Amino acid sequence: MTAPSASAATRRRILVADDEPHIGRIIKMKLENGPFEVQLAFDGREALDALRAAPTSFDLVLLDLMMPELSGIDVLSAMRSELHSDTPAIILTAAGQDEQERDALAHGANAFVTKPFSPKKLYALVARLTGLQEGDDA
């Protein structure tokens, strides 16, 4: 189902993987106010399964760093090496040490965001990384 203000041509598919359901719902709600369609995953294995099932169907992947089954870095590494995906990826974490940020970027993350985060700033980052221009969003 598309938002009335967004045409199918401008809609972007986002995979959000976070083991905290309320965080996933907040992100989903904020992004779906604009031209984004969000699929939620609640652990790293579920996220990787979604990517393997349809490796080119997502315009951006947002991964929590610390999740059950597989970490965000594990999923990101599989995206880059196994799936050969250059889909933009954001790592989201409550543990924002410099070493973790360097590790995420070294594994191919496009951005590193620490919790708590501004939903408005996250929305702007997602819009930028998916190539939306000013005025394309709701």
FIRO-18353 format. One record per residue: residue number from 1; residue in one letter; x, y, z of N, C-alpha, C in turn. Coordinates in pm, 1 decimal. Atoms other than C-alpha are relative to their C-alpha. Layout:
[zanu NUM; "a"; [X; Y; Z]; [X; Y; Z]; [X; Y; Z]]
...
# end
This chain:
[zanu 1; "m"; [85.0; -118.0; 0.0]; [0.0; 0.0; 0.0]; [89.0; 123.6; 0.0]]
[zanu 2; "t"; [-83.6; -118.6; 9.0]; [151.8; 332.6; -99.9]; [-68.2; 118.1; 67.3]]
[zanu 3; "a"; [52.6; -121.8; -60.0]; [112.9; 663.8; 76.2]; [-57.2; 87.3; -111.5]]
[zanu 4; "p"; [63.7; -80.2; 103.6]; [-115.1; 903.0; -112.5]; [93.7; 102.4; -62.1]]
[zanu 5; "s"; [-86.8; -105.6; 50.9]; [161.6; 1164.2; -149.0]; [119.8; -52.8; -77.8]]
[zanu 6; "a"; [-118.3; 55.6; 66.2]; [420.6; 925.1; -295.5]; [-41.4; -90.0; -115.0]]
[zanu 7; "s"; [28.6; 87.3; 113.2]; [406.0; 775.3; -640.8]; [82.6; -126.1; 12.9]]
[zanu 8; "a"; [-72.9; 126.7; -4.1]; [521.3; 418.3; -693.3]; [143.7; 19.3; -46.8]]
[zanu 9; "a"; [-134.4; -23.1; 53.4]; [822.6; 555.9; -882.7]; [95.0; 54.9; 106.2]]
[zanu 10; "t"; [-87.8; -58.6; -101.1]; [954.3; 743.9; -577.4]; [6.6; -82.1; 128.6]]
[zanu 11; "r"; [-1.5; 82.0; -121.9]; [882.4; 475.3; -314.9]; [131.1; -75.1; 10.7]]
[zanu 12; "r"; [-123.6; 72.3; -26.7]; [1188.3; 317.0; -157.2]; [-28.9; -109.2; 102.2]]
[zanu 13; "r"; [18.5; 113.0; -91.9]; [1196.6; -25.3; 12.6]; [117.0; -4.7; 97.2]]
[zanu 14; "i"; [-100.1; -1.1; -105.9]; [1380.1; -35.4; 343.6]; [-17.9; -125.1; 86.3]]
[zanu 15; "l"; [0.6; 110.3; -95.4]; [1472.4; -338.8; 554.6]; [55.1; 54.0; 130.9]]
[zanu 16; "v"; [-41.2; -44.9; -132.8]; [1489.7; -249.8; 924.7]; [10.5; -122.7; 89.4]]
[zanu 17; "a"; [-22.4; 114.0; -88.7]; [1643.1; -511.8; 1154.7]; [41.6; 50.3; 137.2]]
[zanu 18; "d"; [-28.2; -39.7; -138.5]; [1627.0; -444.1; 1527.8]; [-74.2; -96.0; 91.4]]
[zanu 19; "d"; [62.5; 96.3; -90.4]; [1560.2; -689.3; 1809.1]; [-89.0; 66.6; 104.7]]
[zanu 20; "e"; [90.6; -71.4; -89.6]; [1376.3; -419.2; 2006.3]; [-121.2; 42.4; -83.0]]
[zanu 21; "p"; [117.0; -26.9; 85.1]; [1024.5; -421.6; 1852.7]; [-45.8; 145.6; 0.7]]
[zanu 22; "h"; [47.0; -138.5; -3.9]; [939.9; -70.0; 1973.0]; [88.9; 92.6; -83.6]]
[zanu 23; "i"; [-90.2; -80.5; 84.2]; [1248.6; 75.3; 1798.6]; [-36.6; -21.5; -147.3]]
[zanu 24; "g"; [39.7; 29.7; 137.2]; [1153.6; -102.1; 1475.2]; [-129.4; 68.5; -37.9]]
[zanu 25; "r"; [129.6; -63.8; 28.7]; [797.6; 28.3; 1499.0]; [13.0; 151.5; -13.5]]
[zanu 26; "i"; [-20.9; -145.1; 8.6]; [915.2; 387.1; 1561.8]; [60.9; 35.8; -135.6]]
[zanu 27; "i"; [-65.6; -25.7; 128.3]; [1143.8; 373.5; 1257.5]; [-98.5; -21.8; -114.8]]
[zanu 28; "k"; [98.2; 32.1; 104.5]; [873.5; 210.2; 1044.6]; [-103.6; 111.6; -12.1]]
[zanu 29; "m"; [102.3; -104.0; 0.9]; [613.4; 469.7; 1146.4]; [53.8; 129.7; -61.5]]
[zanu 30; "k"; [-58.7; -124.8; 50.8]; [845.5; 763.6; 1075.1]; [25.2; -9.1; -150.4]]
[zanu 31; "l"; [-33.0; 12.9; 142.2]; [966.6; 633.5; 738.3]; [-123.8; -13.6; -87.2]]
[zanu 32; "e"; [120.2; 19.7; 81.0]; [621.6; 529.4; 618.7]; [-88.4; 124.0; -6.3]]
[zanu 33; "n"; [65.3; -129.7; 17.7]; [503.8; 888.0; 669.6]; [46.1; 65.1; -129.6]]
[zanu 34; "g"; [-54.7; -50.0; 126.2]; [710.7; 950.6; 357.5]; [-7.6; -107.5; -105.7]]
[zanu 35; "p"; [5.8; 91.2; 114.8]; [785.6; 760.1; 39.2]; [74.6; -132.2; 22.5]]
[zanu 36; "f"; [-71.3; 122.9; -32.7]; [920.6; 450.8; 214.3]; [-96.0; -111.8; 36.9]]
[zanu 37; "e"; [69.9; 122.1; -38.9]; [789.9; 96.9; 247.6]; [100.6; -77.9; 84.7]]
[zanu 38; "v"; [-93.3; 61.5; -94.3]; [945.2; -78.6; 548.7]; [-38.0; -144.1; 29.0]]
[zanu 39; "q"; [14.3; 139.0; -44.4]; [992.7; -449.3; 615.2]; [83.3; -14.0; 126.4]]
[zanu 40; "l"; [-70.2; 17.7; -127.3]; [1085.8; -535.4; 973.9]; [54.7; -141.4; 13.8]]
[zanu 41; "a"; [-58.8; 127.5; -41.0]; [1316.1; -813.5; 1090.4]; [40.7; 18.6; 145.8]]
[zanu 42; "f"; [-23.3; -14.0; -143.6]; [1369.7; -888.6; 1459.0]; [126.5; -67.6; 49.4]]
[zanu 43; "d"; [-133.5; 49.0; -35.0]; [1708.5; -1060.8; 1451.6]; [82.9; -6.3; -127.6]]
[zanu 44; "g"; [-89.6; 0.2; 114.7]; [2009.3; -1090.9; 1225.8]; [-28.9; -110.0; -100.1]]
[zanu 45; "r"; [29.9; 112.4; 90.4]; [1911.5; -1429.5; 1082.6]; [-119.8; 34.9; -88.2]]
[zanu 46; "e"; [119.3; -38.7; 75.3]; [1567.8; -1299.5; 979.1]; [34.4; 105.8; -105.5]]
[zanu 47; "a"; [-42.4; -103.4; 94.7]; [1731.6; -996.1; 814.6]; [76.0; -61.4; -117.0]]
[zanu 48; "l"; [-78.7; 62.3; 106.1]; [1981.2; -1208.1; 622.3]; [-87.0; -88.2; -88.5]]
[zanu 49; "d"; [92.9; 81.2; 79.2]; [1705.1; -1448.1; 513.5]; [-79.3; 87.3; -97.4]]
[zanu 50; "a"; [74.8; -91.4; 87.2]; [1505.6; -1152.1; 375.4]; [88.1; 49.0; -114.7]]
[zanu 51; "l"; [-92.4; -45.4; 104.2]; [1811.9; -1029.5; 186.7]; [32.8; -110.6; -99.2]]
[zanu 52; "r"; [-29.1; 112.3; 90.2]; [1890.6; -1374.0; 47.5]; [-119.5; -30.8; -90.2]]
[zanu 53; "a"; [121.4; 30.6; 76.6]; [1529.0; -1420.3; -65.8]; [-21.0; 99.5; -114.3]]
[zanu 54; "a"; [20.6; -104.1; 101.6]; [1526.7; -1093.2; -260.2]; [113.1; 101.9; 9.5]]
[zanu 55; "p"; [-117.8; -83.9; -22.4]; [1878.5; -944.7; -269.1]; [-4.2; 138.0; -63.3]]
[zanu 56; "t"; [3.6; -131.7; 63.9]; [1791.9; -656.8; -500.1]; [-129.2; 76.0; 27.9]]
[zanu 57; "s"; [130.3; -64.3; -20.2]; [1452.0; -565.8; -359.8]; [3.3; 115.2; 100.3]]
[zanu 58; "f"; [-7.0; -107.7; -98.9]; [1572.8; -323.9; -90.8]; [87.8; 113.9; -49.7]]
[zanu 59; "d"; [-76.7; -119.4; 36.6]; [1694.4; 30.8; -147.3]; [95.2; 41.9; 111.3]]
[zanu 60; "l"; [-85.6; -30.5; -113.9]; [1852.1; 51.9; 199.9]; [-27.0; -102.8; 108.8]]
[zanu 61; "v"; [12.6; 92.7; -112.0]; [1916.3; -174.0; 497.6]; [48.6; 72.2; 125.3]]
[zanu 62; "l"; [-33.5; -59.9; -128.2]; [1916.0; -45.6; 855.1]; [13.4; -113.5; 100.6]]
[zanu 63; "l"; [-29.8; 114.4; -85.9]; [2078.2; -290.6; 1098.2]; [42.2; 43.1; 139.2]]
[zanu 64; "d"; [-45.5; -18.2; -136.8]; [2101.0; -286.1; 1474.8]; [132.2; -74.9; 13.7]]
[zanu 65; "l"; [-130.8; 63.6; -14.3]; [2458.2; -367.5; 1574.2]; [-8.9; -131.1; 77.8]]
[zanu 66; "m"; [6.2; 117.3; -86.9]; [2372.7; -613.2; 1851.8]; [-139.4; -62.4; -4.2]]
[zanu 67; "m"; [125.7; 73.5; 12.2]; [2098.3; -863.1; 1765.2]; [26.6; -147.4; 25.8]]
[zanu 68; "p"; [-15.4; 145.6; -13.0]; [2035.8; -1230.8; 1841.3]; [30.1; -64.1; -135.5]]
[zanu 69; "e"; [-31.0; 80.2; 119.0]; [2148.3; -1495.8; 1590.9]; [121.7; 52.5; -73.3]]
[zanu 70; "l"; [-110.2; -63.5; 72.2]; [2367.1; -1265.2; 1380.8]; [1.3; 148.1; 35.0]]
[zanu 71; "s"; [-9.3; -143.7; -27.4]; [2495.8; -916.2; 1458.0]; [-22.8; 78.7; -128.2]]
[zanu 72; "g"; [11.7; -86.1; 116.7]; [2443.6; -622.0; 1227.9]; [123.7; -7.5; -88.6]]
[zanu 73; "i"; [-125.6; 13.0; 76.2]; [2810.9; -655.5; 1125.5]; [1.0; -132.2; -76.5]]
[zanu 74; "d"; [7.7; 129.5; 69.7]; [2755.0; -1024.8; 1041.4]; [-87.4; 10.4; -124.7]]
[zanu 75; "v"; [92.7; -15.1; 112.8]; [2459.3; -936.2; 819.2]; [63.2; 88.1; -107.1]]
[zanu 76; "l"; [-65.5; -90.7; 93.6]; [2648.2; -648.1; 660.6]; [111.9; -70.3; -76.5]]
[zanu 77; "s"; [-109.3; 74.0; 64.3]; [2950.2; -870.1; 590.2]; [-54.2; -97.0; -104.6]]
[zanu 78; "a"; [61.5; 93.1; 95.1]; [2726.0; -1130.6; 423.5]; [-57.2; 75.5; -120.2]]
[zanu 79; "m"; [52.2; -81.0; 110.4]; [2557.7; -857.7; 218.0]; [111.0; 33.4; -99.4]]
[zanu 80; "r"; [-108.9; -47.0; 86.3]; [2889.8; -733.4; 86.3]; [75.9; -115.2; -66.5]]
[zanu 81; "s"; [-83.1; 107.4; 55.5]; [3075.3; -1063.7; 38.6]; [-81.3; -109.4; -69.3]]
[zanu 82; "e"; [77.6; 110.6; 55.1]; [2816.1; -1337.2; -19.4]; [-99.1; 46.3; -107.1]]
[zanu 83; "l"; [104.3; -47.1; 92.2]; [2540.5; -1136.1; -189.1]; [52.2; 104.1; -99.1]]
[zanu 84; "h"; [-61.5; -101.9; 87.2]; [2776.7; -884.4; -355.7]; [-90.5; 121.6; -16.0]]
[zanu 85; "s"; [95.0; -110.2; -0.3]; [2530.4; -613.6; -260.7]; [69.4; 130.8; 37.2]]
[zanu 86; "d"; [-49.6; -133.0; -34.8]; [2619.6; -246.3; -265.4]; [-114.7; 87.8; 51.8]]
[zanu 87; "t"; [113.4; -71.5; -58.4]; [2282.2; -151.2; -114.7]; [48.9; 80.6; 119.6]]
[zanu 88; "p"; [-41.6; -79.1; -115.2]; [2335.0; 136.1; 129.4]; [-44.5; -65.4; 131.4]]
[zanu 89; "a"; [29.3; 60.5; -130.4]; [2347.4; 19.5; 491.7]; [36.2; 97.4; 111.2]]
[zanu 90; "i"; [-22.3; -80.7; -119.7]; [2316.7; 204.6; 819.8]; [6.7; -95.4; 118.4]]
[zanu 91; "i"; [-8.3; 75.5; -124.8]; [2433.3; 50.2; 1146.9]; [-53.0; 90.1; 110.9]]
[zanu 92; "l"; [63.8; -71.3; -110.1]; [2224.9; 157.7; 1446.6]; [37.3; -70.8; 129.3]]
[zanu 93; "t"; [-41.4; 64.9; -124.5]; [2349.0; 97.7; 1800.6]; [-12.2; 89.7; 120.8]]
[zanu 94; "a"; [-2.6; -71.0; -127.3]; [2321.2; 195.2; 2163.7]; [143.3; 9.9; 51.4]]
[zanu 95; "a"; [-140.3; 3.4; -42.5]; [2693.5; 120.9; 2202.8]; [84.9; 69.3; -103.9]]
[zanu 96; "g"; [-65.1; -76.1; 105.2]; [2852.2; 396.5; 2002.1]; [146.1; 31.8; 23.8]]
[zanu 97; "q"; [-142.1; -25.3; -14.2]; [3221.8; 353.7; 2069.3]; [64.9; 17.8; -135.9]]
[zanu 98; "d"; [-71.5; -26.8; 125.5]; [3466.2; 476.1; 1805.5]; [45.1; -127.7; -69.0]]
[zanu 99; "e"; [-48.3; 125.6; 57.8]; [3604.2; 124.1; 1755.9]; [-111.9; -71.1; -76.1]]
[zanu 100; "q"; [113.3; 63.4; 67.5]; [3258.2; -9.6; 1668.8]; [-36.9; 74.0; -127.9]]
[zanu 101; "e"; [29.2; -77.2; 120.0]; [3200.1; 272.8; 1424.5]; [103.6; -29.5; -108.4]]
[zanu 102; "r"; [-105.1; 32.7; 97.6]; [3535.5; 208.1; 1253.8]; [-21.6; -139.5; -58.6]]
[zanu 103; "d"; [24.2; 137.4; 45.1]; [3453.0; -164.4; 1236.1]; [-117.3; -5.0; -98.2]]
[zanu 104; "a"; [117.7; -2.8; 87.3]; [3109.6; -96.4; 1083.8]; [34.1; 60.9; -135.7]]
[zanu 105; "l"; [-37.0; -65.5; 125.3]; [3251.9; 140.2; 823.9]; [96.9; -86.8; -80.1]]
[zanu 106; "a"; [-94.6; 89.2; 67.8]; [3534.2; -105.0; 744.3]; [-71.5; -117.3; -66.8]]
[zanu 107; "h"; [77.5; 110.4; 57.8]; [3271.9; -374.2; 674.5]; [-98.4; 47.3; -107.2]]
[zanu 108; "g"; [82.5; -49.5; 109.5]; [3090.5; -147.7; 429.5]; [-123.0; 78.9; 38.3]]
[zanu 109; "a"; [114.0; -84.3; -38.5]; [2840.2; 52.8; 633.6]; [16.3; 138.0; -63.0]]
[zanu 110; "n"; [-2.0; -135.3; 54.7]; [2748.5; 385.7; 477.6]; [-13.2; 105.0; 109.4]]
[zanu 111; "a"; [19.4; -92.3; -111.4]; [2659.5; 541.3; 812.6]; [-12.8; -79.4; 129.3]]
[zanu 112; "f"; [3.8; 58.9; -133.1]; [2668.9; 471.0; 1185.9]; [-78.8; 96.8; 87.3]]
[zanu 113; "v"; [87.7; -86.3; -78.9]; [2391.0; 608.9; 1409.8]; [-14.1; -58.8; 140.1]]
[zanu 114; "t"; [12.4; 48.3; -137.1]; [2381.2; 586.9; 1788.8]; [-137.4; 32.5; 57.7]]
[zanu 115; "k"; [125.0; -19.0; -74.7]; [2071.7; 545.5; 2005.5]; [35.0; 75.7; 127.8]]
[zanu 116; "p"; [124.7; -41.5; 64.3]; [1896.8; 750.2; 2116.5]; [30.4; 86.3; -122.1]]
[zanu 117; "f"; [-20.1; -74.0; 123.9]; [1860.8; 902.8; 1771.8]; [-120.7; 88.6; -25.5]]
[zanu 118; "s"; [109.0; -86.9; 42.1]; [1650.9; 1177.4; 1621.9]; [-69.2; -65.3; -119.0]]
[zanu 119; "p"; [70.7; 58.5; 114.2]; [1382.5; 1017.2; 1400.9]; [4.8; 90.7; -123.7]]
[zanu 120; "k"; [-4.7; -94.8; 112.4]; [1388.3; 1332.7; 1186.1]; [135.8; -8.1; -71.2]]
[zanu 121; "k"; [-133.6; 9.0; 60.0]; [1766.4; 1307.9; 1132.3]; [19.8; -135.7; -68.0]]
[zanu 122; "l"; [-9.4; 131.9; 62.4]; [1742.2; 934.4; 1062.6]; [-75.8; -1.0; -132.1]]
[zanu 123; "y"; [79.9; -10.0; 122.4]; [1468.7; 1003.5; 806.8]; [79.6; 72.2; -109.2]]
[zanu 124; "a"; [-78.3; -77.5; 97.4]; [1689.0; 1265.7; 635.7]; [117.8; -82.2; -53.0]]
[zanu 125; "l"; [-111.7; 84.7; 41.5]; [1983.8; 1022.2; 627.9]; [-47.8; -109.5; -95.7]]
[zanu 126; "v"; [56.2; 104.6; 86.3]; [1769.9; 743.5; 479.8]; [-38.0; 60.0; -135.7]]
[zanu 127; "a"; [39.5; -65.8; 125.7]; [1629.6; 984.9; 219.6]; [123.8; 29.3; -85.0]]
[zanu 128; "r"; [-122.6; -33.2; 73.9]; [1980.2; 1100.2; 122.9]; [64.8; -124.8; -58.1]]
[zanu 129; "l"; [-67.2; 122.6; 45.6]; [2123.4; 747.2; 100.3]; [-79.7; -76.6; -105.8]]
[zanu 130; "t"; [81.6; 66.1; 102.4]; [1832.3; 629.6; -115.3]; [-20.0; 88.4; -122.6]]
[zanu 131; "g"; [2.0; -84.9; 118.4]; [1875.4; 917.6; -357.3]; [-122.6; 86.3; -17.1]]
[zanu 132; "l"; [117.2; -87.5; 11.2]; [1560.5; 1111.6; -279.7]; [45.3; 144.6; 1.6]]
[zanu 133; "q"; [-29.7; -142.0; 6.0]; [1570.5; 1478.5; -367.0]; [-93.4; 75.0; 94.5]]
[zanu 134; "e"; [85.4; -86.8; -81.4]; [1429.9; 1759.5; -155.2]; [-134.6; 11.4; -69.9]]
[zanu 135; "g"; [132.7; -8.4; 59.5]; [1054.5; 1761.5; -212.9]; [-56.7; -135.3; -42.5]]
[zanu 136; "d"; [49.5; 133.7; 33.0]; [1032.1; 1388.1; -292.2]; [-69.4; -64.5; 118.6]]
[zanu 137; "d"; [56.7; 63.3; -120.4]; [936.8; 1310.1; 66.2]; [-129.8; 67.1; 40.3]]
[zanu 138; "a"; [129.7; -50.5; -44.4]; [607.6; 1358.0; 242.0]; [15.8; 112.3; 98.6]]
# end
